[in-house]
Every structure is written in structure tokens, then in C-alpha cells.
């Protein structure tokens, strides 16, 4: 699965409503544009890289103009609502990027994304006066398309992958609290032993190691940013014993963490 990383703030170029009895268009190849459309009436045929698909009413069409040329056509009346933005992006194989397939079906619950497109269309004057507000809403739109597809994808995942994914989401949402395998297993309505087994199978590490590495990375970053002592940062991530945290650093990263080791060096004038 290809995902995308956004590398610049988008600038909304246009947002409009279009309808016609018949329609045909070839999108030019650009390296710095994304166009998002939802079909409000009828249907259109979309050809990309030699493969033709159908986008129906309520579907979201996300056109990244590079590297493949996209051709669209409609053989009967249709209406679509489109917003296009200039921005730099890159394709990634990392799972955590934005998942932006060519077509997001209406059954993936696209109503919120449709509303965002409507908002961009009806507030063009505002976004021209404040490009930042347009950029934020366009990025939110891309994130919503990603969310629609990932939520739908989860339904079809094997049960062990779904449980592991939900366990990671729980950890990220509760990073500043004490987290035990027993508590997360109870949240998922499975046994601690089953959680341990499926997490090791799907993620290649134990659940406890995942929790600790996520906490330690966030803890170290906080110490560097706020210049906290180890015992202060440890308490903010649910660790009662800073010596235990120090041992974990040595175990996972191979070095000792001290208050001075993470603080920036003083500048000598």
C-alpha cells in the first residue's frame, strides 16, 4: 500500500461545482498538485495507468497528478464538486503516511469529506484572504480521506492485526498513564496471553517492549525540550521509579540516560 507525505503547505487554487450531460478530460501531469472531487450526481469513468474504474454518487476521487496521467469521462448527466491545491508531496511505503487511493467509495462514510469540499467551495473568498485557513482545511480533508479508508480497511483485516492495531492506538492515546498488558487486554475484551501472542506475531516485539519504547522516546524528547530532570519526566509518563527508567534506556538503547546527557550544551561566549 502506497501512502503519501505532505512536504509543503498547500495553496488552494480553485474550488467549484461542475455539471454536464457528457464530459471528458485528461489531467495534465504536474508534480505539485492534488485535486479532490466528490460525485454529487451520476457517475464518471476514471482511467489511470491503463485501468478504468467507476466513481459513483458520493464517491471521493483523489487525483495526484504525478506520475500517471488520469483521464475522466461521463456518458450521461453528472455533477461533481472539486477543490485543487498546489503542494509538494512524496510517495512513501511507510504505513503511517496518508492513504489516498484514487477512489474512496461512498460506503466508506465520506459525508464528512464531502462537507469539507462544500466548505472550501462556499468560502473561497475567505481562503483567498487567508491562505492559511484554506491550507488547514485542505490538509484536514486529506486526513479525513485517509481516515475513511483506514476505518474501512480495518473491517477486513485479520482479527489479530485488528487487535494489535487497536492496542497501539490505546497506547498512543494513553502514553502519559501507567499501561499494563492486563488493562489493555481488558479494554480489547481478550486475554493478556492472547494479546501477548498476537502482538509479537504481528509487530515482531512484545507488547510491553512496544509500550516502553514509545514512552521512552517521548520522555527523552520532553526532557530535551523542557530541560526536566529524569524523575520529573518519568512521573509524567506513568513511571514511579526513575531508576527503572534508567535501566530501561540501557536495555533498549545501549546507553545510560542522565539529566546532562539530554540537555543541550551551554553556549560558551
Residue pairs with C-beta under 8 A, 6 or more apart in sequence:
1 95
1 99
2 91
2 92
2 93
3 91
3 92
3 93
3 94
3 95
3 96
3 97
3 98
3 99
3 100
4 64
4 89
4 90
4 91
4 92
4 97
4 98
4 100
5 89
5 90
5 92
5 94
5 97
5 98
6 87
6 88
6 89
6 98
6 139
6 142
7 87
7 88
7 89
7 90
8 87
8 88
9 87
9 132
9 135
10 34
10 85
10 86
10 87
10 134
10 135
10 138
10 139
11 85
11 86
11 87
11 131
11 134
11 135
12 83
12 84
12 85
12 120
12 124
12 127
12 131
12 134
12 135
12 138
13 33
13 84
13 85
13 86
14 82
14 83
14 84
14 124
15 81
15 82
15 83
15 84
15 117
15 120
15 121
15 124
16 81
16 82
16 121
17 40
17 79
17 80
17 81
17 121
18 79
18 80
18 81
18 82
19 41
19 77
19 78
19 79
19 80
20 74
20 77
20 78
21 76
21 77
22 73
22 74
22 75
22 76
23 44
23 72
23 73
23 74
23 78
24 71
24 72
24 73
24 74
25 71
25 72
25 73
26 69
26 70
26 71
27 35
27 63
27 65
27 69
27 70
27 71
27 72
28 65
28 69
29 65
29 66
29 67
29 68
29 69
30 65
30 66
31 65
31 66
31 88
32 86
32 87
32 88
32 89
33 64
33 65
33 84
33 85
33 86
33 87
34 62
34 63
34 64
34 65
34 84
34 85
34 87
34 89
34 100
34 142
35 61
35 62
35 63
35 65
35 82
35 83
35 84
35 85
36 60
36 61
36 62
36 63
36 82
36 83
36 84
36 113
36 117
36 138
36 141
36 142
36 145
37 55
37 60
37 61
37 63
37 80
37 81
37 82
37 83
37 117
38 58
38 59
38 60
38 61
38 80
38 81
38 110
38 113
38 114
38 117
39 55
39 56
39 57
39 58
39 59
39 61
39 78
39 79
39 80
40 57
40 79
40 80
40 81
40 114
41 57
41 77
41 78
41 79
42 57
42 74
42 76
42 77
42 78
42 79
43 54
43 55
43 56
43 57
43 74
43 78
44 54
44 55
44 61
44 72
44 73
44 74
44 78
44 80
45 52
45 53
45 54
45 55
45 72
45 73
45 74
45 75
46 52
46 53
46 54
46 55
46 61
46 70
46 71
46 72
46 102
46 103
47 53
47 70
47 71
47 72
47 73
48 68
48 69
48 70
48 71
48 102
49 68
53 102
53 103
55 61
55 103
56 105
56 106
57 106
58 105
58 106
58 110
58 114
59 103
59 104
59 105
59 106
59 110
60 103
60 104
60 110
60 113
60 114
60 145
60 148
61 72
61 80
61 102
61 103
62 100
62 101
62 102
62 103
62 104
62 142
62 145
63 70
63 102
64 89
64 100
70 102
81 114
81 117
81 118
81 121
82 117
83 117
83 120
83 121
83 138
83 141
85 134
85 135
85 138
87 138
98 142
98 143
98 145
98 146
99 145
99 146
99 149
99 150
99 153
100 142
100 145
100 146
100 149
101 149
104 110
104 113
104 145
104 148
104 149
105 152
107 152
108 148
108 149
108 151
108 152
109 148
109 151
109 152
110 145
110 148
112 144
113 141
113 144
113 145
113 148
116 137
116 140
116 141
116 144
117 141
119 137
120 127
120 134
120 137
120 138
120 141
126 133
126 134
127 133
127 134
127 137
128 134
154 162
154 165
157 165
160 198
160 201
160 202
161 202
163 188
163 190
163 194
163 195
163 198
163 199
164 198
164 199
164 202
164 203
166 188
167 184
167 188
167 195
167 199
167 207
168 203
168 210
170 179
170 184
170 187
170 188
171 179
171 184
171 210
171 211
171 214
172 214
175 214
175 215
175 218
175 237
176 236
176 237
176 238
177 238
178 238
178 239
179 211
179 215
179 238
181 192
181 195
181 196
181 207
181 208
182 192
184 195
184 207
185 191
185 192
185 194
185 195
188 195
195 207
196 206
196 207
199 205
199 206
199 207
199 210
200 206
200 207
203 210
205 213
209 252
212 248
212 252
213 252
215 237
215 238
215 239
216 245
216 248
216 249
216 252
216 253
218 237
219 233
219 234
219 236
219 237
219 239
219 245
220 249
220 257
220 262
222 228
222 233
222 236
223 229
223 230
223 233
223 259
223 262
223 263
224 262
224 263
224 264
226 233
227 263
228 236
229 259
230 242
230 245
230 246
230 257
230 258
230 259
231 242
234 240
234 241
234 242
234 245
239 245
245 257
246 256
246 257
246 258
249 255
249 256
249 257
250 256
250 257
255 261
